[in-house]
Amino acid sequence: MLEDVNFICYIVSNFIMRITGGQLKGKRIFVPSGFLVRPPLAKIREAIFQILPQCWEGKRVLDLYAGCGSFGLEALSRGAESVIFVEKERVALSALRKNVESCRYRGKALILPMNALRAIPYLGSKNERFDVVFVDPPFEGNLSSETMEALDENGLVRDDGWVVLRHSVKEIIDASYGQMFLFDQRRYGRSLVSFFIKKYG
């Protein structure tokens, strides 16, 4: 039901979405109308961040398929050291840049205007490593497993790092990808949020 309401809201008009916690709690995030932007409702984001570790200080974050940047901005508000946002769609990119500027996070945010599956090996070649990775691909693309496999192959997730994957309930995902293991899963309307943690041994 939450997802159905979300779908209706972003098609009919611009709507107000706000950061749910941290330094900028209540800060408005701009979300443009249109089919290319599918932001998670505040209730979903808040529930996700309650499951994640509460200490964000010093954490490096990757926000794949970032859209307007709601996950990464939420992490920065809660104390993350930096976020790399990856988004290729022009409408979403415009909103993302506007939100980073509005939140005054330009010094902590890097925006890569490129396809996520190309960004992953690029970041791997730069020896980038992340404590938390948000993966929120378009539901119709069946990109979840391919993205998770790419993250594992390129070693972007630090040991004990987390991956938060939001995907359609219809999409089948594995219980593990390399050394990233599924340990929790929550349903919100037509979407599932799957939590992975990277462990050795």
Sequence and secondary structure as in RCSB ss.txt:
>XXXX:A:sequence
MLEDVNFICYIVSNFIMRITGGQLKGKRIFVPSGFLVRPPLAKIREAIFQILPQCWEGKRVLDLYAGCGSFGLEA
LSRGAESVIFVEKERVALSALRKNVESCRYRGKALILPMNALRAIPYLGSKNERFDVVFVDPPFEGNLSSETMEA
LDENGLVRDDGWVVLRHSVKEIIDASYGQMFLFDQRRYGRSLVSFFIKKYG
>XXXX:A:secstr
 HHHHHHHHHHHS   EE  SSTTTT EE    STT     HHHHHHHHHHS S  TT EEEEET TT HHHHHH
HHTT SEEEEE   HHHHHHHHHHHHHTT TTTEEEE S HHHHHHHHHHTT  EEEEEE   GGGT HHHHHHH
HHHTT EEEEEEEEEEEETTS   SEETTEEEEEEEEETTEEEEEEEE   
